[in-house]
């Protein structure tokens, strides 16, 4: 068995004999066996024990692990945690709280002590039980593949892997190893989480399944291994799609190309969505199937914009060509837009400029050559520039935000007037940018919606003499 | 339910109301419900019944189906098959024989009668049982995804799909439909194959699983649907890899680029191998996992050439940059090579040609300009051409196959001699082509191994006067 574990440590887990590793040790058979074999193989070990204080004998167990580590001559660290109050605080189950606190401690210590990895003792029977639990729950590939020998990134670290060297070693072999080496573990409490259900699987369901298929445990273990590889192949596709479609990311928000997502196969769309949710909620292991389908259904609707709540405060927001996954609308960044405070207004004169939020500037200059200006104006394709007839307007111009219900006559539309809000929608201006978008006005009337469309009002004619060239430009990226 | 089935027929099964379809009808609840709903929806139906003659009541059931079809005014065809003798002949189980004969009949008739599809009555419970059976057997994604609404290609046809419109309809709903429409089916024998094991799953195991997870049937059905999509996404990758790496295909053989396969992810390698086996054995549904691993293990070994038996007479053959999957070595094509009968020899004179098997020709011409010839010879990169000094050789030249143990001095290797067999191995000439490969000789001595390397013997020098230009060329592809 030692040789087998050695080869798994090197080949599957990518560990080297000189690596410093932190081993989670409950004192049960699995972790005791893991600690003992690692020590015999010559790894540099820190044995880490978490006292959950959930049972009267917990203190004795801590002492046992401490002494065992001392006998081996292995570094030992431990902590005591208050699972009950943590569970109350986060409104999660005792099992979930214990698990979270345990892993958090192990990874904090691994980081602090410069360990290369955190090792835990899950065995092949645990793996089979995990796969069966996922099966009963209706999980897809991501659950049915079971646990991995090496998980990185994991919910607790981006660079320290969680490693399970015993994942293909049966419980029976572990117990044999312990008895051969005269090691007596404490009563197994390593499967504290979901213990009751797991025990029912272990002692009732698996024996029943064995009466249908004598090799069911071996079969499930192997299926899981094959599905790991299938899952990896799909994740490669997801990662490629992710890189191609990610437009923005930040704390609390992600933005992707909508069409890019919709072009993916249904399978990759689902994993894409799971990955996006995982970005925001790295601890959330089991994202509900219906949640994913609801999100994808919303995105594939032809209805252009809108918003839908997804899970744990996350929502999906469609906005033109993009969709956002964010902790509510307030989490979205506004730094792309030339924001103007709501209700504020500024004046803008000939040959002057007005600074706007996020590094934008409105700039006005007089053009000396009316003929050239008319040509430039007629040929203009840049919505961030406009030419107006200064003789037809009230100076100084006013810069303000839109007024609810306000109308405007876009240049070239034969005096047909449109609601400013409709123009903004047609032009795919994100809704959250609309109310703070700067408008350049002559008195009450809109001359120009910068970045979008100029008005009919004060448009250049061959008779124009005082010609003003307006520019909205970004001086720096905020 | 009618609306639901209608939408499944159109959206999942891609059927149109005017399509002529052939429906397999046993007379059991599923097929009766399917026939009845299709008729009500207005499809053009042929009801096809196979009398397996396995039970005393089989004749009555045939009569029942015939009368039922007549009442609906639907075309009816049927056949009687001798399952026992077919099973004996092919040494397969009675269930497998019945299944094979049934589907073969349905698809033969569908083709004959120009039907667009063959429809059968598998329901959602059948699907769950199928998934569970695969799970117990240790299947991966390809089994755990269960059956498809539409399977094309299938083992019986490349262009007529096998369609299962009731695959998401529960047995209970089918029975309700029958009783609402006052239809009384015959005792269900549609699950004749693997009936005993299936019945144990249905009546024992699934109720037990429901005590662990009340929605287990719904969960498994949904998992299967998700895994269908995962499987499709992976199959796209496999198909791309297949097209990129397939070098030759024919009856009994396939050849692929070896490195192309080895560069794929483990997951795609496995599906690639399954697809290749399926090409040869379209009826072989469950290819053993170990068989796949053995094949891939053989291909990834660094040992260059060799052969390994795979399954049902198929073997893998490594040959240079390629590997073959074929029904033994005898199945491999030789038509690529300029074959010469073993032991035969021919003469080749100046300005003459010699036809070889498979459309190849050896051609000799005298070159008038010695200076130009020397230049061309020195610059030559084409192993299918050689220039020799006609004054240094015995005419006519001899064309023959190699002699065991024969040696040869390759041009440019300073009179160092090599075994012809080693040269051929180094040059990646397939083993089976080596013994019939034509060699051009002067008396006993090799002048040229066409397509490979010229000898030192009679190489051109500035003093050469009678210059012969030798070409091996393919006139046509055999």
Interface residues (C-beta under 8 A of the other chain):
Chain A: X135 X136 X137 X138 X139 X140 X141 X144 X197 X200 X201 X205 X208 X209 X212 X213 X215 X216 X218 X219 X220 X222 X223 X226 X227 X229 X230 X232 X233 X234 X236 X237 X265 X266 X267 X268 X270 X289
Chain B: X135 X136 X137 X138 X139 X140 X141 X144 X197 X200 X201 X205 X208 X209 X212 X213 X215 X216 X218 X219 X220 X222 X223 X226 X227 X229 X230 X232 X233 X234 X236 X237 X265 X266 X267 X268 X270 X289
